[in-house]
């Protein structure tokens, strides 16, 4: 594998995600300083975005990966594949909107938002548009158009940042607008309004890509795509449940204000750990089109093995960097939320497990056995939900963190052992193990010693340790002639 090419694409596709998420992290500072932890307001944000992620997976039903798989098959018209995907996702989205708005009040009551049914209506509109846009973003990746991809991502990010700054820094200071600010849970509901406005803006900018819907609809091809996609739907649903079920369950398992308060603290603190999710997403954006490309080298087991090794090396580097610079990074959330920062290493390791699991998942995607992914992820989510149900009433958000750690860890191990039987890949376990041990030793130094030191000294010594790790990583990469 050409690491330079992979790194370049990862940087381009990851730019919008990393910069956008970073700017949103800056907004977390604003949100958590204006929204008191004890109010549970940030818990509402975490809870509703968790539901959004779940329904996004339902409304895309695996069409992103299906677009790559069928768009690269010999003898298949990639334009027809794209048109089919747009029509199917668009049709399901319209049906979803009809159901939500027809039963808006009963649904709002069931989700404990009877006082603000407009929150549910806004999220339905946001999710449907996001799902439709996901197909078009995937098409841009397939066509290797990272510049337009990034431009459209920033078309959402920049207006969203500006609107949020206006809402939380300006509105409370304007007497004529304070009533609106207070009605929407002191700005919480207005976060959703800003999201809806910016998502709609991007939909208008996608008009050139929407014209692909006019290419036609092939029923036979659509049936093949759906057969391929339905296991991916199950896989995606249980995968998303692994990410968001804790944020849905916590308020239910700790009813009353305490549940939303705990969720708000947990939801704010794990933002610090989300750098791992950013790296995983950026890597996926670049790596998935390479693996599904129409050439034998891309699907060579050695190529897949290299990708997994590099992923582990770089994500462990990011893990250590977050730990060593936590004295600075903790200021991304208000001080009222700092009590939850100790969950950050657990959540980050869970994200690494998820990323490795993604890399290991190609064995069933390339052999068209996607149902295995659904089975593995179902086991994973069962473990995670079980831990949450048993322990959230006792230890609160810590159960959410350890539930994700256990769930993703089990999914990673099952996928590895099954994959080696059905699609053997020569993973460099010796090199991977070496970096895990090095990173583990450095984390132990941090946990039992560095974090007890003054912040400046902690970061200075941490920087030296990062330099040592980076040197070991550089020698490993050079020895494999990846650059």
C-alpha positions as MATLAB code, in Angstrom:
seq = 'XXXXXXXXXXXXXXXXXXXXXXXXXXXXXXXXXXXXXXXXXXXXXXXXXXXXXXXXXXXXXXXXXXXXXXXXXXXXXXXXXXXXXXXXXXXXXXXXXXXXXXXXXXXXXXXXXXXXXXXXXXXXXXXXXXXXXXXXXXXXXXXXXXXXXXXXXXXXXXXXXXXXXXXXXXXXXXXXXXXXXXXXXXXXXXXXXXXXXXXXXXXXXXXXXXXXXXXXXXXXXXXXXXXXXXXXXXXXXXXXXXXXXXXXXXXXXXXXXXXXXXXXXXXXXXXXXXXXXXXXXXXXXXXXXXXXXXXXXXXXXXXXXXXXXXXXXXXXXXXXXXXXXXXXXXXXXXXXXXXXXXXXXXXXXXXXXXXXXXXXXXXXXXXXXXXXXXXXXXXXXXXXXXXXXXXXXXXXXXXXXXXXXXXXXXXXXXXXXXXXXXXXXXXXXXXXXXXXXXXXXXXXXXXXXXXXXXXXXXXXXXXXXXXXXXXXXXXXXXXXXXX';
ca = [
       0.000    0.000    0.000;
       1.186    3.517   -0.811;
       0.929    5.236    2.560;
       1.491    8.651    0.988;
      -1.602    8.260   -1.196;
      -3.707    6.989    1.709;
      -2.492    9.794    3.984;
      -3.238   12.431    1.309;
      -6.806   11.225    0.787;
      -7.321   10.820    4.533;
      -6.182   14.420    5.047;
      -8.471   15.779    2.329;
     -11.573   13.884    3.374;
     -10.777   14.310    7.031;
     -10.218   18.053    6.735;
     -13.896   18.906    6.824;
     -14.583   16.440    9.625;
     -11.586   17.300   11.760;
     -11.806   21.073   11.338;
     -15.585   20.993   11.597;
     -15.585   18.871   14.716;
     -12.813   20.993   16.211;
     -14.867   24.126   15.657;
     -17.854   22.351   17.156;
     -15.675   21.459   20.141;
     -15.124   25.173   20.558;
     -18.898   25.513   20.601;
     -19.019   22.944   23.394;
     -17.106   25.511   25.457;
     -19.841   28.052   24.733;
     -22.680   25.577   25.283;
     -21.346   24.154   28.548;
     -20.546   27.576   29.976;
     -24.015   28.922   29.205;
     -25.990   25.722   29.904;
     -25.387   24.725   33.567;
     -24.514   21.066   34.146;
     -27.150   20.829   36.889;
     -29.926   21.894   34.474;
     -29.662   18.762   32.346;
     -29.949   20.920   29.233;
     -26.891   19.421   27.615;
     -28.400   16.025   28.340;
     -31.262   16.949   25.997;
     -28.730   17.722   23.258;
     -26.938   14.383   23.747;
     -30.198   12.446   23.914;
     -31.793   13.854   20.772;
     -28.645   13.578   18.678;
     -28.443    9.936   19.760;
     -31.925    9.322   18.353;
     -30.892   11.155   15.180;
     -27.899    8.868   14.653;
     -30.119    5.823   15.049;
     -32.715    6.992   12.533;
     -29.999    8.162   10.139;
     -28.759    4.560    9.977;
     -32.314    3.386    9.351;
     -32.955    5.910    6.576;
     -29.674    5.268    4.707;
     -30.100    1.458    5.107;
     -26.600    0.617    3.882;
     -26.806    2.506    0.587;
     -23.466    4.254    1.110;
     -21.451    1.030    1.014;
     -23.811   -0.500   -1.567;
     -23.077    2.439   -3.875;
     -19.355    1.637   -3.714;
     -19.842   -2.101   -4.140;
     -22.177   -1.990   -7.153;
     -20.695    1.137   -8.683;
     -17.368   -0.666   -9.123;
     -18.749   -3.968  -10.433;
     -17.803   -4.804  -14.049;
     -20.719   -4.452  -16.450;
     -22.852   -2.409  -14.036;
     -23.774    1.167  -14.917;
     -22.543    3.235  -11.963;
     -24.911    6.089  -12.888;
     -27.895    3.772  -12.612;
     -26.618    2.531   -9.257;
     -26.419    6.135   -8.051;
     -29.889    6.994   -9.361;
     -31.377    3.909   -7.731;
     -29.771    4.804   -4.409;
     -31.069    8.374   -4.534;
     -34.611    7.274   -5.354;
     -34.764    4.580   -2.702;
     -33.300    6.703    0.102;
     -35.423    9.696   -0.925;
     -38.627    7.636   -1.025;
     -38.046    6.117    2.406;
     -37.249    9.563    3.801;
     -40.512   11.069    2.554;
     -42.496    8.187    4.050;
     -40.686    8.682    7.380;
     -41.551   12.394    7.432;
     -45.209   11.643    6.734;
     -45.398    9.245    9.711;
     -43.560   11.577   12.105;
     -45.688   14.643   11.379;
     -48.911   12.637   11.364;
     -48.173   11.301   14.861;
     -45.973   14.123   16.121;
     -47.530   14.574   19.551;
     -47.765   10.870   20.501;
     -44.151   10.352   19.400;
     -43.001   13.428   21.344;
     -44.770   12.163   24.458;
     -43.216    8.705   24.153;
     -39.759   10.290   23.970;
     -40.490   12.565   26.974;
     -40.571   15.747   24.885;
     -44.290   16.487   25.072;
     -43.488   20.080   26.072;
     -41.471   20.605   22.892;
     -42.858   18.494   20.009;
     -41.161   20.934   17.630;
     -37.823   19.391   18.666;
     -38.942   16.048   17.225;
     -40.254   17.659   14.037;
     -36.986   19.511   13.470;
     -34.926   16.385   13.984;
     -37.079   14.444   11.531;
     -36.406   17.075    8.853;
     -32.690   17.153    9.679;
     -32.298   13.374    9.609;
     -34.107   12.874    6.294;
     -31.981   15.529    4.611;
     -28.785   14.102    6.125;
     -29.648   10.635    4.820;
     -30.310   11.910    1.296;
     -27.104   13.953    1.373;
     -25.137   10.905    2.537;
     -25.739    9.204   -0.820;
     -24.479   12.275   -2.664;
     -21.432   12.615   -0.417;
     -20.652    8.958   -1.103;
     -20.930    9.627   -4.826;
     -18.377   12.425   -4.507;
     -16.012   10.041   -2.721;
     -16.577    7.422   -5.405;
     -15.750    9.941   -8.127;
     -12.702   11.097   -6.104;
     -13.864   14.693   -5.791;
     -12.546   15.594   -2.345;
     -12.499   19.358   -2.998;
     -16.264   19.574   -3.605;
     -16.803   17.135   -0.730;
     -14.901   19.439    1.638;
     -16.558   22.593    0.252;
     -20.053   21.219    0.900;
     -19.100   20.098    4.388;
     -17.858   23.601    5.170;
     -21.070   25.045    3.739;
     -22.715   23.484    6.784;
     -19.945   24.050    9.315;
     -19.329   27.789    8.938;
     -22.987   28.984    9.067;
     -23.606   26.579   11.953;
     -20.744   28.038   13.963;
     -21.899   31.600   13.307;
     -25.516   30.853   14.215;
     -24.516   29.135   17.458;
     -22.302   32.039   18.445;
     -25.190   34.413   17.814;
     -27.594   32.257   19.809;
     -25.438   31.874   22.907;
     -23.357   35.055   22.952;
     -25.712   37.650   21.475;
     -29.336   36.587   22.024;
     -29.188   36.593   25.854;
     -27.992   40.216   25.700;
     -30.910   41.450   23.545;
     -34.010   42.024   25.724;
     -36.393   41.475   22.814;
     -34.935   37.987   22.200;
     -34.422   36.699   25.737;
     -37.956   35.308   25.842;
     -37.272   33.116   22.811;
     -33.953   32.045   24.311;
     -35.567   31.018   27.598;
     -38.489   29.212   25.918;
     -36.112   26.910   24.068;
     -34.498   25.587   27.281;
     -32.057   28.497   27.460;
     -30.738   28.015   23.958;
     -30.805   24.215   23.786;
     -33.686   24.082   21.289;
     -32.082   26.800   19.190;
     -29.097   24.524   18.580;
     -31.546   22.340   16.665;
     -32.967   25.321   14.772;
     -29.460   26.269   13.617;
     -28.812   22.683   12.547;
     -31.993   22.571   10.464;
     -31.209   25.869    8.719;
     -27.662   24.806    7.799;
     -28.688   21.320    6.667;
     -31.324   22.810    4.380;
     -28.736   25.195    2.931;
     -26.480   22.262    1.992;
     -29.436   20.479    0.372;
     -29.874   23.431   -1.987;
     -26.154   23.394   -2.809;
     -26.461   19.702   -3.727;
     -28.861   20.456   -6.613;
     -26.250   19.541   -9.308;
     -25.772   16.098   -7.726;
     -29.525   15.620   -7.341;
     -29.864   15.612  -11.111;
     -28.514   12.087  -11.048;
     -31.955   10.972   -9.908;
     -33.205   11.588  -13.455;
     -30.986    8.850  -14.872;
     -33.682    6.263  -14.261;
     -34.623    3.338  -12.063;
     -33.662   -0.281  -12.721;
     -35.925   -2.579  -10.684;
     -33.730   -5.625  -11.193;
     -30.627   -3.772  -10.094;
     -32.536   -2.220   -7.187;
     -33.479   -5.698   -5.920;
     -29.841   -6.781   -6.057;
     -28.773   -3.649   -4.199;
     -31.395   -4.186   -1.508;
     -30.374   -7.830   -1.040;
     -26.798   -6.653   -0.550;
     -27.846   -3.729    1.657;
     -30.256   -5.281    4.139;
     -27.531   -6.978    6.220;
     -25.667   -3.659    6.119;
     -28.808   -2.011    7.503;
     -28.837   -4.416   10.433;
     -25.095   -3.954   10.821;
     -25.450   -0.182   10.753;
     -28.365   -0.158   13.204;
     -26.645   -2.302   15.788;
     -23.395   -0.437   15.163;
     -25.093    2.872   15.850;
     -26.814    1.382   18.877;
     -23.344    0.581   20.182;
     -22.551    4.290   19.877;
     -25.779    5.849   21.093;
     -27.804    3.329   23.096;
     -26.148    4.508   26.303;
     -27.291    8.076   25.621;
     -30.821    6.814   24.959;
     -30.912    4.444   27.932;
     -29.261    6.564   30.625;
     -32.198    8.983   31.113;
     -34.586    5.995   31.145;
     -32.516    4.020   33.659;
     -32.014    7.083   35.883;
     -35.379    8.827   35.517;
     -35.928   12.396   36.570;
     -33.509   15.276   36.434;
     -30.546   13.185   37.590;
     -30.583   11.122   34.389;
     -30.343   14.157   32.102;
     -27.729   15.766   34.365;
     -25.551   12.630   34.242;
     -26.042   12.382   30.491;
     -25.111   16.033   30.048;
     -21.832   15.553   31.951;
     -21.024   12.344   30.084;
     -22.027   13.766   26.709;
     -19.869   16.858   27.195;
     -16.769   15.015   28.439;
     -16.714   12.403   25.698;
     -16.400   15.245   23.195;
     -12.751   15.347   24.273;
     -12.435   11.686   23.277;
     -14.072   12.153   19.893;
     -10.763   12.904   18.161;
     -10.547    9.130   17.796;
     -13.883    9.031   16.004;
     -12.619   11.768   13.686;
      -9.514    9.790   12.755;
     -11.583    6.657   12.184;
     -14.026    8.529    9.960;
     -11.292   10.250    7.967;
      -9.496    6.939    7.488;
     -12.732    5.276    6.373;
     -13.512    8.006    3.829;
     -10.157    7.437    2.148;
      -9.772    3.694    2.692;
     -13.198    2.331    1.707;
     -13.079    3.514   -1.934;
      -9.533    2.087   -2.229;
     -10.602   -1.358   -0.996;
     -13.687   -1.471   -3.209;
     -11.772   -0.197   -6.244;
     -11.868   -2.376   -9.351;
      -8.336   -3.737   -9.082;
      -6.809   -6.811   -7.514;
      -4.087   -4.996   -5.605;
      -6.604   -2.944   -3.620;
      -8.229   -6.114   -2.265;
      -4.939   -7.944   -1.713;
      -4.830   -9.390    1.843;
      -1.428   -7.762    2.378;
      -2.954   -4.365    1.562;
      -5.723   -4.897    4.101;
      -3.189   -6.001    6.694;
      -1.083   -2.884    6.171;
      -4.110   -0.627    6.505;
      -4.999   -2.149    9.877;
      -1.435   -1.836   11.174;
      -1.137    1.824   10.192;
      -4.522    2.548   11.706;
      -3.486    1.081   15.065;
      -0.163    2.947   15.039;
      -1.678    6.368   14.353;
      -4.735    6.035   16.616;
      -2.569    4.994   19.566;
      -0.467    8.096   18.924;
      -3.640   10.196   19.048;
      -4.739    8.433   22.244;
      -1.482    9.298   23.992;
      -1.570   12.881   22.735;
      -5.046   13.442   24.208;
      -3.973   11.966   27.539;
      -0.787   14.004   27.813;
      -2.452   17.285   26.819;
      -5.636   16.818   28.824;
      -4.782   19.799   31.083;
      -5.442   21.969   28.009;
      -8.115   19.887   26.309;
     -10.311   19.775   29.425;
     -11.069   23.453   28.889;
     -13.185   22.410   25.887;
     -15.953   21.829   28.436;
     -17.135   24.027   31.283;
     -15.725   23.374   34.758;
     -19.085   22.151   35.953;
     -18.630   19.114   33.699;
     -15.014   18.205   34.626;
     -16.011   15.482   37.063;
     -16.636   13.224   34.059;
     -13.211   13.571   32.411;
     -11.850   10.332   33.875;
     -14.009    8.388   31.399;
     -12.058    9.828   28.441;
      -9.377    7.062   28.191;
     -12.026    4.340   28.398;
     -14.130    5.953   25.668;
     -11.068    6.514   23.455;
     -10.036    2.874   23.705;
     -13.580    1.875   22.792;
     -13.283    4.085   19.688;
      -9.987    2.402   18.758;
     -11.657   -1.008   19.085;
     -14.450    0.217   16.817;
     -11.932    1.448   14.247;
     -10.052   -1.844   14.264;
     -13.361   -3.664   13.916;
     -14.115   -1.537   10.848;
     -10.765   -2.547    9.331;
     -11.407   -6.200   10.118;
     -14.900   -6.043    8.591;
     -13.726   -6.142    4.974;
     -13.594   -9.930    4.997;
     -17.392  -10.189    4.986;
     -17.958   -7.130    2.796;
     -15.657   -8.419    0.049;
     -17.184  -11.905    0.170;
     -20.766  -10.537    0.172;
     -21.470  -12.084    3.578;
     -22.636   -8.876    5.227;
     -25.017  -10.759    7.491;
     -21.976  -11.751    9.536;
     -21.481   -8.093   10.345;
     -25.046   -7.892   11.623;
     -24.555  -10.966   13.825;
     -21.272   -9.710   15.295;
     -22.617   -6.238   15.938;
     -25.793   -7.659   17.491;
     -23.661   -9.571   19.994;
     -21.690   -6.407   20.653;
     -24.745   -4.244   21.282;
     -26.276   -6.938   23.511;
     -23.173   -6.820   25.708;
     -23.195   -3.034   25.800;
     -26.917   -2.765   26.579;
     -26.628   -5.469   29.236;
     -23.834   -3.594   31.016;
     -25.836   -0.365   30.857;
     -29.016   -1.938   32.203;
     -27.188   -3.671   35.049;
     -24.826   -0.926   36.128;
     -26.169    2.522   35.125;
     -28.459    2.635   38.201;
     -25.374    1.912   40.346;
     -22.479    3.804   38.755;
     -24.174    6.152   36.279;
     -22.282    7.212   33.168;
     -19.279    5.007   34.002;
     -21.427    2.050   32.927;
     -21.908    3.761   29.548;
     -18.145    4.074   29.065;
     -17.321    0.489   30.062;
     -20.287   -0.838   28.086;
     -18.870    0.645   24.883;
     -15.395   -0.655   25.722;
     -16.654   -4.214   26.238;
     -19.047   -4.176   23.282;
     -16.529   -2.969   20.707;
     -13.783   -5.137   22.164;
     -15.877   -8.276   21.745;
     -16.905   -7.290   18.200;
     -13.240   -6.772   17.287;
     -12.156  -10.160   18.636;
     -15.033  -12.128   17.081;
     -14.492  -10.484   13.686;
     -10.781  -11.234   13.786;
     -11.096  -14.948   14.576;
     -13.995  -15.521   12.149;
     -12.291  -13.522    9.417;
      -9.086  -15.540    9.676;
     -11.097  -18.666    8.926;
     -13.197  -17.317    6.080;
     -10.888  -14.719    4.445;
      -7.362  -15.099    5.892;
      -5.376  -11.861    6.087;
      -1.737  -11.819    7.241;
      -2.036   -9.160    9.934;
       1.306   -8.142   11.394;
       0.354   -9.061   14.954;
       3.950   -8.763   16.135;
       4.211   -5.122   15.073;
       0.693   -4.304   16.283;
       1.414   -5.945   19.630;
       4.646   -3.973   19.975;
       2.849   -0.647   19.577;
       0.065   -1.694   21.933;
       2.648   -2.533   24.596;
       4.584    0.704   24.065;
       1.402    2.799   24.219;
       0.155    0.809   27.227;
       3.394    1.431   29.127;
       3.261    5.160   28.342;
      -0.367    5.363   29.447;
       0.524    3.650   32.735;
       3.229    6.264   33.272;
       0.656    8.978   32.652;
      -2.073    7.480   34.843;
       0.048    6.643   37.876;
       2.540    9.498   37.754;
       2.255   12.242   35.131;
      -1.287   13.329   35.947;
      -0.245   13.999   39.559;
       2.308   16.583   38.384;
       1.739   20.270   37.596;
       0.083   20.758   34.202;
       3.137   22.287   32.502;
       5.414   19.469   33.649;
       2.869   16.812   32.731;
       2.666   18.138   29.174;
       6.442   18.607   28.845;
       7.218   15.030   29.880;
       4.284   13.804   27.812;
       5.751   15.524   24.756;
       9.019   13.622   25.272;
       7.131   10.332   25.471;
       5.204   11.201   22.303;
       8.519   11.857   20.562;
       9.751    8.411   21.539;
       6.563    6.789   20.260;
       6.698    8.770   16.998;
      10.313    7.675   16.465;
       9.400    4.012   16.925;
       6.446    4.468   14.532;
       8.646    6.175   11.916;
      11.160    3.337   11.973;
       8.390    0.780   11.567;
       6.906    2.608    8.589;
      10.287    3.105    6.960;
      11.174   -0.575    7.430;
       8.026   -1.611    5.513;
       8.758    0.925    2.716;
       5.258    2.362    2.973;
       6.526    5.875    2.250;
];
